[in-house]
Amino acid sequence: MKKQKKHPKTPTAKTVTATHAEKDNAQKSMRKITLIYILIAFSFALLARMYWYDYALGEPNYIYKNQVMINTNDGYYYAEGARDLIAGHHEVGDRSAVDEPVAIVTAFIAKILPFIPFETLILFMPTFFGALITVPIVLIGRSLDRPLLGFLAALIASITYSYYNRTMTGYYDSDMLALPLPIFTLYFLLESFKKESLTIYLGLMVSLCATIWGYPQSFTLMLGTIGMAIVYALIFHREQKSLFVLLAVALVAISQIPIDLKLPIVIAAVLALKYLREVVLRFFWVFVLVSLAVFGYFGGFEITINSFKAYILKNSLEVNSSLKYYDVVQTVREAGHIDFEVFSQRISGSAVAFFLSLGGLALLFKDRKVFILSLPMLALGFLAMKAGLRFTVYAVPVMAFGYAYLALYLSKQLSEPMKQVVIAFLMIFALLPNLAHIYEYKSATVYTKKEAAITEKLGEIAGREDYVYTWWDYGYPVRYFANVKNHSDGGKHDGATNFIESSILCSTNELFAANMMREATEKYEEMISKGREQNTSTLEYMLKSANIDKSNYQKYLDLLGSKEFKPSKKTRDIYLYLPYQMTEIFTTIKQFSSLDLLTGEQKNDSFMGIYEGVEDKSDGIYYEGRKILDKSEMKVYISSSGAKLEKYAESSYDKNRKFTKKEQLIDANGEFNAIYLPSMGTLIIADDEMYNSVFVQMFFLENYDKRLFEPVLMSTQLKIYKLKI
């Protein structure tokens, strides 16, 4: 008898209901696991960042007004802006960060959480926002159907060298927005290729707008990411027209249209794609071309080109000038070449982990092709080998995924107990170097308690319109604590700007320094009134005002140092701010004014050596067990052969805080000069030009022309003089 074929059973209502229930349960379980992973990873990242705070609490000099101070100079720029936003006012031309996203976000949080002291808020904002990167990383893992992958990657990325350094407690800077936001964007972009969802599409637009608003320099990265998404869509999703419309709208989202106008536009476009889908797709090319036109008109590639010039071609962003100043990029470590060992450590913690991550990343690209959308972020991180270590941080989360994927790949063929052992071993191997780095990375606060108190005291003496001259490194904290104006800071320190401060600090002629301070201030204020302070060289404006051609600039500088020069009418007080910290960078400061502005060539090489922790013995002064100053012969031993001293000086404050000094001429033909600071255990050896400079004479010896300057606030760490002319 012939057997009848069995036909598949038609699903009953009960079977379909059961299938849906199982699917719902699986999704609920996935959401629950994802949430648990996020909470654990976020808590881990927070706790890791609390170590530095615990360390800082044990350093009394790091605490001011009952709170640990921040540890990045730029942080005081945003803190000043937030403070001024809360106060509701600031001075014209003071360069306050009132328009900066970090300051705006800080002021907003301060207003909705008024019970949190301002200093506490700026200290812990990077702790919280830095740990937030774990959220999109875990979500990306879920998007790739591997939530454990995202969890492991989040643990690694959140504490890796470069990311930790730029989001640690106290590192109050734009990095706390610049770094997590692109990862949120990557998550929504990956999800957009996985499913058509209004929530995901809106999330993508909001995250793109937030990324560009929070850190405008992300434009190049976002453009590259969208470009990669377009290429990927052309290869694997060519028929999905709605995806191309979405990516066209994404270009509008990263354009330079103001965010309050741009956000409603892109949200409306996404809503149209959802609810007027047929109409949008019917006019597909119109929609795409309009989006491209808007993108090109409002920004386009201009920012990309400027960024390329600044960090790849090494062209610093300067004021317009025909004179040849010293390029500040040459002195910024973040913008220079780095060796491979540093490169790999900052990205993966160690060279071995770096190569393992690359292997895992290759496997991940093969198995989850959509993850190649992260390539622009990886490429930007690898650009650090050419453009400087600041870029390594962008490769961290991508490489963390590679390492985590390799750990899961190697363990998947093993039995359950061994699988967990292998994953745990590989994770410990990846995490330990980074945890060791966190333990060892005990960065100092920008100011000590004493420096902060003295600078704040200056604010009680000086007015809001008064000027303070110091090196640009101290520009932001001076403005924050003293609430004054200055000529240079962390955002305004091109070669033309630095020439002024360098000339003042390094001059051997106090009259020149005094006249330069007065003229630069009064002319700079004129530039502010004309709206020209951002793109005009102060020196060249001064030359124009004096009717002196640029080619004769030296004639004008010589005139500033002569008694025949008549300074401009005084409109405000001016202060000279001399911190001890400046000593270690003083030779670099000298380079900005010790050059021929017509050729750009350095005039001479000056020498100043700072030896801290010296030991004073009967026969000489020793440094690291080697005699560097012989008291009987009065010679210094910088190299194997000794050099005769011209002058020897000692200075210190006694128990009654009274300044004492003694200075003696040893040999008029001597090659070097020495200053010994017994209370600080420091010896300074300098040639004549450095020894006779305004900074050295007025800080270490308190030698100053009483007709030109008067001391205002004096201590071993900081000395402030007021200009009298």
QUIZIVEN-V361166 format. One record per residue. N is the residue number from 1. RES is the residue in one letter. SS is DSSP state (2 for helix, 1 for strand, 0 for the rest). PSI is psi as a letter, one per 20 degrees, with the letter a starting at -180 (* if undefined). D_LAST is the distance of its C-alpha to the last C-alpha in Angstrom with 1 decimal. Layout:
# QUIZIVEN-V361166
n={N,N}
res={RES,RES}
ss={SS,SS}
psi={PSI,PSI}
d_last={D_LAST,D_LAST}
This chain:
# QUIZIVEN-V361166
n={1,2,3,4,5,6,7,8,9,10,11,12,13,14,15,16,17,18,19,20,21,22,23,24,25,26,27,28,29,30,31,32,33,34,35,36,37,38,39,40,41,42,43,44,45,46,47,48,49,50,51,52,53,54,55,56,57,58,59,60,61,62,63,64,65,66,67,68,69,70,71,72,73,74,75,76,77,78,79,80,81,82,83,84,85,86,87,88,89,90,91,92,93,94,95,96,97,98,99,100,101,102,103,104,105,106,107,108,109,110,111,112,113,114,115,116,117,118,119,120,121,122,123,124,125,126,127,128,129,130,131,132,133,134,135,136,137,138,139,140,141,142,143,144,145,146,147,148,149,150,151,152,153,154,155,156,157,158,159,160,161,162,163,164,165,166,167,168,169,170,171,172,173,174,175,176,177,178,179,180,181,182,183,184,185,186,187,188,189,190,191,192,193,194,195,196,197,198,199,200,201,202,203,204,205,206,207,208,209,210,211,212,213,214,215,216,217,218,219,220,221,222,223,224,225,226,227,228,229,230,231,232,233,234,235,236,237,238,239,240,241,242,243,244,245,246,247,248,249,250,251,252,253,254,255,256,257,258,259,260,261,262,263,264,265,266,267,268,269,270,271,272,273,274,275,276,277,278,279,280,281,282,283,284,285,286,287,288,289,290,291,292,293,294,295,296,297,298,299,300,301,302,303,304,305,306,307,308,309,310,311,312,313,314,315,316,317,318,319,320,321,322,323,324,325,326,327,328,329,330,331,332,333,334,335,336,337,338,339,340,341,342,343,344,345,346,347,348,349,350,351,352,353,354,355,356,357,358,359,360,361,362,363,364,365,366,367,368,369,370,371,372,373,374,375,376,377,378,379,380,381,382,383,384,385,386,387,388,389,390,391,392,393,394,395,396,397,398,399,400,401,402,403,404,405,406,407,408,409,410,411,412,413,414,415,416,417,418,419,420,421,422,423,424,425,426,427,428,429,430,431,432,433,434,435,436,437,438,439,440,441,442,443,444,445,446,447,448,449,450,451,452,453,454,455,456,457,458,459,460,461,462,463,464,465,466,467,468,469,470,471,472,473,474,475,476,477,478,479,480,481,482,483,484,485,486,487,488,489,490,491,492,493,494,495,496,497,498,499,500,501,502,503,504,505,506,507,508,509,510,511,512,513,514,515,516,517,518,519,520,521,522,523,524,525,526,527,528,529,530,531,532,533,534,535,536,537,538,539,540,541,542,543,544,545,546,547,548,549,550,551,552,553,554,555,556,557,558,559,560,561,562,563,564,565,566,567,568,569,570,571,572,573,574,575,576,577,578,579,580,581,582,583,584,585,586,587,588,589,590,591,592,593,594,595,596,597,598,599,600,601,602,603,604,605,606,607,608,609,610,611,612,613,614,615,616,617,618,619,620,621,622,623,624,625,626,627,628,629,630,631,632,633,634,635,636,637,638,639,640,641,642,643,644,645,646,647,648,649,650,651,652,653,654,655,656,657,658,659,660,661,662,663,664,665,666,667,668,669,670,671,672,673,674,675,676,677,678,679,680,681,682,683,684,685,686,687,688,689,690,691,692,693,694,695,696,697,698,699,700,701,702,703,704,705,706,707,708,709,710,711,712,713,714,715,716,717,718,719,720,721,722,723,724,725}
res={M,K,K,Q,K,K,H,P,K,T,P,T,A,K,T,V,T,A,T,H,A,E,K,D,N,A,Q,K,S,M,R,K,I,T,L,I,Y,I,L,I,A,F,S,F,A,L,L,A,R,M,Y,W,Y,D,Y,A,L,G,E,P,N,Y,I,Y,K,N,Q,V,M,I,N,T,N,D,G,Y,Y,Y,A,E,G,A,R,D,L,I,A,G,H,H,E,V,G,D,R,S,A,V,D,E,P,V,A,I,V,T,A,F,I,A,K,I,L,P,F,I,P,F,E,T,L,I,L,F,M,P,T,F,F,G,A,L,I,T,V,P,I,V,L,I,G,R,S,L,D,R,P,L,L,G,F,L,A,A,L,I,A,S,I,T,Y,S,Y,Y,N,R,T,M,T,G,Y,Y,D,S,D,M,L,A,L,P,L,P,I,F,T,L,Y,F,L,L,E,S,F,K,K,E,S,L,T,I,Y,L,G,L,M,V,S,L,C,A,T,I,W,G,Y,P,Q,S,F,T,L,M,L,G,T,I,G,M,A,I,V,Y,A,L,I,F,H,R,E,Q,K,S,L,F,V,L,L,A,V,A,L,V,A,I,S,Q,I,P,I,D,L,K,L,P,I,V,I,A,A,V,L,A,L,K,Y,L,R,E,V,V,L,R,F,F,W,V,F,V,L,V,S,L,A,V,F,G,Y,F,G,G,F,E,I,T,I,N,S,F,K,A,Y,I,L,K,N,S,L,E,V,N,S,S,L,K,Y,Y,D,V,V,Q,T,V,R,E,A,G,H,I,D,F,E,V,F,S,Q,R,I,S,G,S,A,V,A,F,F,L,S,L,G,G,L,A,L,L,F,K,D,R,K,V,F,I,L,S,L,P,M,L,A,L,G,F,L,A,M,K,A,G,L,R,F,T,V,Y,A,V,P,V,M,A,F,G,Y,A,Y,L,A,L,Y,L,S,K,Q,L,S,E,P,M,K,Q,V,V,I,A,F,L,M,I,F,A,L,L,P,N,L,A,H,I,Y,E,Y,K,S,A,T,V,Y,T,K,K,E,A,A,I,T,E,K,L,G,E,I,A,G,R,E,D,Y,V,Y,T,W,W,D,Y,G,Y,P,V,R,Y,F,A,N,V,K,N,H,S,D,G,G,K,H,D,G,A,T,N,F,I,E,S,S,I,L,C,S,T,N,E,L,F,A,A,N,M,M,R,E,A,T,E,K,Y,E,E,M,I,S,K,G,R,E,Q,N,T,S,T,L,E,Y,M,L,K,S,A,N,I,D,K,S,N,Y,Q,K,Y,L,D,L,L,G,S,K,E,F,K,P,S,K,K,T,R,D,I,Y,L,Y,L,P,Y,Q,M,T,E,I,F,T,T,I,K,Q,F,S,S,L,D,L,L,T,G,E,Q,K,N,D,S,F,M,G,I,Y,E,G,V,E,D,K,S,D,G,I,Y,Y,E,G,R,K,I,L,D,K,S,E,M,K,V,Y,I,S,S,S,G,A,K,L,E,K,Y,A,E,S,S,Y,D,K,N,R,K,F,T,K,K,E,Q,L,I,D,A,N,G,E,F,N,A,I,Y,L,P,S,M,G,T,L,I,I,A,D,D,E,M,Y,N,S,V,F,V,Q,M,F,F,L,E,N,Y,D,K,R,L,F,E,P,V,L,M,S,T,Q,L,K,I,Y,K,L,K,I}
ss={0,0,0,0,0,0,0,0,0,0,0,0,2,2,2,2,2,2,2,2,2,2,2,2,2,2,2,2,2,2,2,2,2,2,2,2,2,2,2,2,2,2,2,2,2,2,2,2,2,2,2,2,2,2,2,2,2,0,0,2,2,2,1,1,0,0,1,1,0,0,0,0,0,0,2,2,2,2,2,2,2,2,2,2,2,2,2,0,0,0,0,0,0,0,0,0,0,0,0,0,2,2,2,2,2,2,2,2,2,2,2,2,0,0,0,0,0,2,2,2,2,2,2,2,2,2,2,2,2,2,2,0,2,2,2,2,2,2,2,2,2,2,2,0,0,0,2,2,2,2,2,2,2,2,2,2,2,0,0,0,2,2,2,2,2,0,0,0,0,0,0,0,0,0,2,2,2,2,0,2,2,2,2,2,2,2,2,2,2,2,2,2,2,2,0,0,0,2,2,2,2,2,2,2,2,2,2,2,2,2,2,2,2,2,0,2,2,2,2,2,2,2,2,2,2,2,2,2,2,2,2,2,2,2,2,2,0,0,0,0,2,2,2,2,2,2,2,2,2,2,2,2,2,0,0,0,0,0,2,2,2,2,2,2,2,2,2,2,2,2,2,2,2,2,2,0,2,2,2,2,2,2,0,2,2,2,2,2,2,2,2,2,2,2,2,2,2,0,0,0,0,2,2,2,2,2,2,2,2,2,2,0,0,0,0,0,0,0,0,1,0,0,0,0,0,0,0,2,2,2,2,0,2,2,2,0,0,0,0,2,2,2,2,2,2,2,2,2,0,0,2,2,2,2,2,2,2,2,2,2,2,2,2,2,2,2,2,0,2,2,2,2,2,2,2,2,2,2,2,2,2,2,0,2,2,2,2,0,2,2,2,0,2,2,2,2,2,2,2,2,2,2,2,2,2,2,2,2,2,2,2,0,0,0,0,2,2,2,2,2,2,2,2,2,2,2,2,2,2,2,2,2,2,2,2,2,2,2,2,2,0,0,0,0,0,0,0,0,2,2,2,2,2,2,2,2,2,2,2,2,2,0,0,0,0,0,1,1,1,0,0,2,2,2,2,2,2,2,2,2,2,2,0,0,1,1,0,0,1,0,0,1,0,0,2,2,2,2,2,2,2,2,2,2,2,2,0,0,0,2,2,2,2,2,2,2,2,2,2,2,2,2,2,2,2,2,2,2,2,0,0,0,0,0,0,1,0,2,2,2,2,2,2,2,2,0,0,0,0,2,2,2,2,2,2,2,2,2,2,2,0,0,0,0,0,0,0,0,0,0,0,0,0,1,1,1,1,1,1,2,2,2,2,2,2,2,2,2,2,2,2,0,0,0,1,0,0,0,0,0,0,1,0,0,0,0,0,1,1,1,1,1,0,0,1,1,0,0,0,1,1,1,1,0,0,1,1,1,1,1,0,0,0,0,1,1,0,0,0,0,0,0,1,1,1,1,1,1,1,1,1,1,1,0,0,0,0,0,1,1,1,1,1,1,1,0,0,0,0,0,0,1,1,1,1,1,1,0,0,0,0,1,1,1,1,1,0,2,2,2,2,0,0,2,2,2,2,2,2,2,0,0,0,0,0,0,0,0,1,1,1,1,1,1,0,0,0,1,1,1,1,1,1,0,0}
psi={p,p,p,q,q,p,q,q,p,p,p,r,h,h,g,g,g,h,g,h,g,g,g,g,h,g,g,g,g,g,g,g,g,g,g,g,g,g,g,g,g,g,h,g,h,g,h,h,i,i,g,h,g,g,g,h,h,j,n,h,i,i,p,p,l,k,q,p,r,r,k,p,g,h,h,i,g,h,g,g,g,g,g,h,g,g,h,j,q,r,q,p,j,i,k,q,k,i,j,p,g,g,g,g,g,g,h,g,g,h,h,i,m,i,i,p,q,g,h,h,g,h,g,i,g,h,g,g,h,h,i,i,h,h,g,h,g,g,h,g,g,h,h,j,k,m,h,h,g,h,g,g,h,h,g,g,h,i,j,q,f,h,g,g,h,j,j,r,p,i,m,n,r,i,h,i,h,h,g,h,g,h,h,g,g,g,g,h,g,g,h,h,i,h,q,o,p,g,g,g,g,h,h,g,g,g,h,g,g,h,g,h,g,h,n,h,i,i,g,g,g,h,g,h,g,h,g,h,h,g,g,g,h,h,g,i,l,h,i,n,h,h,h,h,g,g,h,g,h,h,h,h,h,j,r,k,p,p,h,i,h,g,g,h,g,h,g,h,g,g,h,g,h,g,i,l,g,h,g,g,h,h,l,g,h,g,g,g,h,g,g,h,g,g,g,h,h,m,f,c,j,g,h,g,g,g,g,g,h,g,i,g,i,k,o,q,o,r,r,p,q,i,q,n,r,p,p,h,h,i,i,o,h,i,k,r,q,q,r,h,g,g,g,h,g,h,h,i,h,r,h,g,h,g,h,h,h,g,g,h,h,g,h,g,h,g,h,n,h,h,i,i,i,i,g,h,g,g,g,h,g,i,i,h,h,g,i,q,i,h,i,h,h,h,i,g,h,g,h,h,g,g,g,h,h,g,g,h,g,h,i,h,i,r,r,g,g,h,g,h,g,g,g,g,g,h,g,g,h,h,h,g,h,h,h,h,g,g,h,h,m,m,q,q,q,g,q,r,g,g,g,g,g,g,h,h,h,h,h,h,g,q,r,h,i,q,q,p,p,a,q,h,h,j,g,g,h,g,h,g,h,i,l,a,r,r,h,q,a,i,i,n,l,r,h,h,g,h,h,g,g,g,g,g,h,i,q,j,o,h,g,g,g,g,h,g,g,g,g,g,g,h,h,h,h,g,h,g,h,j,k,j,h,h,j,p,p,g,g,h,h,g,g,g,h,j,l,p,q,h,i,k,h,h,g,g,h,h,h,h,j,q,i,i,p,o,r,r,p,p,i,r,q,q,q,p,o,n,q,h,h,i,g,i,j,h,h,g,g,h,h,i,i,m,q,o,i,h,h,j,q,p,g,r,o,q,p,o,p,p,o,q,k,r,p,o,r,h,i,a,p,q,o,l,i,p,p,i,o,o,h,g,i,l,q,q,n,h,a,h,p,q,p,q,q,g,q,p,q,q,q,r,p,a,h,j,k,p,p,q,q,p,p,q,p,g,o,h,j,q,h,r,q,q,p,p,n,h,h,i,k,p,p,p,p,q,r,g,g,h,h,j,q,g,g,g,g,h,g,h,i,k,o,q,o,i,i,h,q,p,q,g,p,p,r,h,h,p,p,p,q,p,p,i,*}
d_last={121.3,118.0,114.9,112.6,108.9,106.6,104.0,100.5,100.5,98.8,95.8,96.7,94.4,94.3,93.2,90.4,89.2,89.2,87.3,84.6,84.4,84.0,81.3,79.5,79.9,78.5,75.4,74.9,75.2,72.7,70.2,70.7,70.2,67.1,65.6,66.4,64.9,61.7,61.4,62.0,59.7,56.9,57.3,57.4,54.1,52.5,53.7,52.5,49.0,49.2,49.5,45.7,45.0,47.5,45.9,42.4,43.7,44.5,40.9,39.0,35.6,36.4,36.9,34.3,35.4,39.0,39.0,38.7,35.6,35.9,36.0,34.5,30.9,31.9,33.5,30.2,29.7,33.0,32.5,29.3,31.4,34.3,32.2,30.7,34.2,35.5,32.8,33.4,29.9,26.8,23.6,23.9,22.8,22.6,25.6,27.5,31.1,32.8,35.2,36.1,39.7,38.9,36.5,39.0,41.9,39.9,39.0,42.6,44.0,41.6,42.9,46.6,46.2,43.9,45.4,43.8,40.3,37.7,36.9,40.7,41.1,38.6,40.0,43.6,43.5,43.8,46.6,48.6,47.8,48.2,51.7,52.7,53.4,56.7,58.0,58.2,59.4,62.3,63.0,63.1,65.7,67.8,67.5,68.9,71.7,70.5,68.5,68.7,67.0,64.0,63.9,63.9,61.3,59.0,59.2,58.2,55.5,53.7,52.9,52.7,49.8,47.5,48.3,47.9,44.5,43.2,44.7,44.7,43.6,39.8,39.5,38.2,37.9,39.6,42.3,44.1,44.9,45.0,47.7,50.3,50.4,51.9,54.6,55.6,55.8,58.0,60.3,60.8,61.4,64.0,65.7,65.7,68.0,70.2,71.0,70.3,68.6,66.6,64.7,63.9,62.9,60.6,59.1,58.4,56.6,54.5,53.6,52.7,50.5,48.9,48.3,46.5,44.5,43.6,42.7,42.6,42.6,46.2,47.3,48.5,50.5,52.0,53.0,54.6,56.5,57.8,58.8,60.7,62.4,63.5,65.0,66.7,68.1,69.5,71.3,72.6,72.3,73.0,75.2,72.9,71.2,69.5,67.5,66.1,65.2,63.3,61.4,60.6,59.2,57.2,55.4,54.3,53.1,50.6,49.5,46.1,47.5,45.5,47.3,48.2,50.2,51.3,52.9,55.3,56.3,57.3,59.0,61.0,62.0,63.2,65.2,66.7,67.7,69.4,71.1,71.5,72.2,75.0,73.0,70.0,72.2,74.1,70.8,69.6,68.1,66.5,64.8,63.6,62.5,60.5,58.8,57.9,56.6,54.3,53.1,52.4,50.7,48.4,46.9,49.7,48.8,45.2,43.7,46.2,45.2,41.5,42.2,44.5,41.9,39.3,41.4,44.5,43.1,39.8,37.7,34.6,33.5,30.5,28.6,30.2,29.1,30.8,28.8,30.3,28.2,29.5,31.7,30.8,34.5,35.2,33.4,35.0,38.2,39.5,39.6,41.5,45.1,46.8,50.0,53.2,53.3,50.0,51.0,54.3,53.0,50.4,53.0,56.1,55.2,57.2,58.6,62.2,61.3,59.6,62.8,64.9,62.8,63.2,67.0,67.1,65.0,67.5,70.3,68.5,67.9,71.7,72.9,70.4,69.5,67.3,64.8,63.8,61.5,59.1,58.9,55.7,54.0,55.6,54.6,50.9,51.0,52.7,50.0,47.9,49.5,47.7,44.8,43.6,44.5,43.0,46.1,48.7,48.6,50.5,53.5,53.8,55.9,58.1,58.9,59.5,62.3,63.7,63.9,65.3,67.9,69.0,69.5,71.7,73.5,74.5,75.7,77.7,80.9,81.0,82.8,80.8,80.1,79.0,77.0,74.8,74.4,73.3,70.7,69.4,69.2,67.4,64.9,64.2,63.7,61.1,59.3,59.1,56.6,54.3,54.8,54.1,50.8,49.8,50.6,48.6,45.6,43.5,40.1,37.1,35.0,31.6,29.9,31.3,31.6,28.8,26.4,27.3,26.9,23.4,22.2,23.9,22.3,18.8,20.3,21.0,17.4,15.6,16.8,19.0,16.5,13.6,13.5,14.5,14.8,17.9,21.2,23.3,26.0,24.0,22.7,25.6,25.9,22.2,22.6,25.9,25.0,21.5,22.1,18.8,18.1,17.7,18.1,21.3,24.2,27.9,28.8,26.0,25.8,27.5,26.8,24.4,22.2,22.4,21.4,17.7,17.7,20.0,17.9,14.9,17.2,19.6,17.5,18.3,15.2,12.0,10.1,11.9,11.3,7.5,8.0,11.0,9.6,7.5,10.6,13.1,12.2,12.3,15.3,17.0,16.9,18.5,21.0,21.8,22.6,24.9,26.4,25.7,23.5,26.7,28.1,25.4,23.5,19.7,19.6,22.4,21.0,17.8,20.4,22.4,19.6,19.0,22.8,23.2,26.3,26.2,28.4,25.7,23.0,22.6,21.8,18.7,17.7,18.3,16.2,13.1,13.7,14.3,12.7,14.3,12.2,10.4,8.1,9.5,9.1,7.4,10.7,10.3,8.9,9.1,11.1,12.8,16.5,18.8,22.5,25.2,27.3,25.1,26.7,29.9,28.6,25.9,28.3,28.7,25.0,24.8,27.5,25.4,23.2,25.7,27.8,28.6,27.8,30.6,33.3,32.0,33.1,31.4,30.2,31.1,32.1,29.9,31.5,30.4,33.2,32.9,36.0,36.3,39.2,39.8,42.2,41.4,44.6,45.6,45.9,43.0,41.0,43.1,42.4,45.3,47.7,46.5,44.8,41.5,40.2,42.7,41.7,44.2,43.4,39.7,40.3,39.3,41.9,40.4,43.6,47.0,45.9,43.3,40.1,38.8,35.4,32.7,30.8,31.7,29.5,30.2,28.0,28.8,28.6,31.5,33.7,31.4,28.5,26.9,25.3,27.2,27.1,28.9,28.4,30.9,31.6,35.0,35.6,33.3,35.5,35.3,35.0,33.0,30.8,31.6,29.8,32.2,31.3,34.4,33.7,33.4,36.1,33.9,33.7,31.2,32.2,29.9,29.8,27.2,25.0,24.9,24.7,21.7,19.8,16.5,18.7,21.5,19.5,17.2,20.0,23.1,22.1,18.9,17.7,13.9,11.6,10.8,8.2,6.2,8.1,10.6,13.9,15.1,18.5,20.3,23.9,26.1,25.9,22.3,18.9,15.8,12.3,9.3,5.8,3.8,0.0}
